[in-house]
Amino acid sequence: MDYPITKQEYDRIRTLLYQESGISLGENKQSLVVSRLSKRLRELEIDSFAAYYDQVTQDDSGGEFTRMLDLLSTNKTDFFREPKHFDYLREQILPTLEREKRIRIWSSACSTGEEPYTIAITLHEHVKNPASWEMDILASDISTRVLAHAAAGLYGEDRITTVSPDIARRHFLKGRGKSAGLVKVKPHLSKLIKFRRLNLMSDTFPIKSPLDLIFCRNVMIYFDRPTQERLIAKFHRYLKPGGHLFIGHSESLQWIKHDFTTIAPTIYRKDL
Ligand SMILES: C[S@@+](CC[C@H](N)C(=O)[O-])C[C@H]1O[C@@H](n2cnc3c(N)ncnc32)[C@H](O)[C@@H]1O
């Protein structure tokens, strides 16, 4: 059974979501909010959206806000999702860093980790002597739930069907016994990645050295144009001259002001 929602209750939830995460729901998504959150209200034995809003805002741990955000947004992701970006990393970016042997990458809305692990696999597969490189991957998301999954590096076997069997053998351990049907990312990949909770709405990020590459894929689509513009300007600041930004295939910087050079529809470069 779904709970009824008043316009005022909807507006309060929508405003909270926007202020805290930048996700813009639009004025008429009441039915989405009702269908996605009603089950949670039932679990908590709460009988109205007004009472649920109070619970979310009074939970100082932020746990219920994360729960609400996870239910209202999507965490959908895959290993080697939108593979052209990994081809570009391999073919165009890695050769330019061959002398320096140092690369810093930020997967800025990493969800359950498939994106940063795919980056780590690409680095391991395509640089000569990976041990001689300094490789740092920062993987962040606003949701502590998806980050815990990402940091565990544990997936159902069905999640790696987009990974070739050879690559899977080199980079995943196959579960046996109680863990049959599961795979775990091998330590040579996980040690390259730091997982952190970061909100893309923050004015600054704890990033000290300029980055070679930022992945910000399939999250900006939920933000309105002014929020996207502010975020893209921040990314520009954190990249090295010549550094790249990858965005999702259904996203575009076409309508926003920015200082990047467009290399391909979802690939942008900061000028030297
Ligand atoms: C659809 S997933 C994208 C995963 C991955 N980048 C990909 O393309 O496969 C979107 C992620 O953005 C995260 N997210 C939403 N708002 C955010 C914010 N303000 N700051 C950081 N992450 C956010 C969500 O928690 C979710 O995990």
The ligand as a Tripos MOL2 file, in Angstrom:
@<TRIPOS>MOLECULE
LIG
   27    29     1     0     0
SMALL
NO_CHARGES

@<TRIPOS>ATOM
      1 C1         24.1560    5.9540  -11.5800 C.3       1 LIG1
      2 S1         25.4570    5.9770  -10.4000 S.3       1 LIG1
      3 C2         26.8620    6.2100  -11.4610 C.3       1 LIG1
      4 C3         27.9450    5.1950  -11.2430 C.3       1 LIG1
      5 C4         29.1230    5.2630  -12.1980 C.3       1 LIG1
      6 N1         29.7230    6.5670  -12.2370 N.3       1 LIG1
      7 C5         28.7170    4.8380  -13.5850 C.2       1 LIG1
      8 O1         28.5760    5.6690  -14.4900 O.co2     1 LIG1
      9 O2         28.5010    3.6380  -13.7960 O.co2     1 LIG1
     10 C6         25.2460    7.6070   -9.6750 C.3       1 LIG1
     11 C7         25.9210    7.7440   -8.3070 C.3       1 LIG1
     12 O3         25.9770    9.1270   -7.9710 O.3       1 LIG1
     13 C8         25.8950    9.2370   -6.5700 C.3       1 LIG1
     14 N2         25.5730   10.6280   -6.1900 N.ar      1 LIG1
     15 C9         24.3830   11.2580   -6.2920 C.ar      1 LIG1
     16 N3         24.4850   12.5210   -5.8380 N.ar      1 LIG1
     17 C10        25.7760   12.6920   -5.4580 C.ar      1 LIG1
     18 C11        26.5030   13.7750   -4.9000 C.ar      1 LIG1
     19 N4         25.9270   14.9570   -4.6510 N.pl3     1 LIG1
     20 N5         27.8170   13.5890   -4.6140 N.ar      1 LIG1
     21 C12        28.4260   12.3990   -4.8710 C.ar      1 LIG1
     22 N6         27.7880   11.3350   -5.3940 N.ar      1 LIG1
     23 C13        26.4770   11.4790   -5.6920 C.ar      1 LIG1
     24 C14        24.8250    8.2120   -6.2010 C.3       1 LIG1
     25 O4         24.9160    7.8390   -4.8330 O.3       1 LIG1
     26 C15        25.1470    7.0670   -7.1810 C.3       1 LIG1
     27 O5         25.9470    6.0890   -6.5690 O.3       1 LIG1
@<TRIPOS>BOND
     1     1     2 1
     2     2     3 1
     3     2    10 1
     4     3     4 1
     5     4     5 1
     6     5     6 1
     7     5     7 1
     8     7     8 2
     9     7     9 1
    10    10    11 1
    11    11    12 1
    12    11    26 1
    13    12    13 1
    14    13    14 1
    15    13    24 1
    16    14    15 ar
    17    14    23 ar
    18    15    16 ar
    19    16    17 ar
    20    17    18 ar
    21    17    23 ar
    22    18    19 1
    23    18    20 ar
    24    20    21 ar
    25    21    22 ar
    26    22    23 ar
    27    24    25 1
    28    24    26 1
    29    26    27 1
@<TRIPOS>SUBSTRUCTURE
     1 LIG1         1 GROUP 0 **** ****
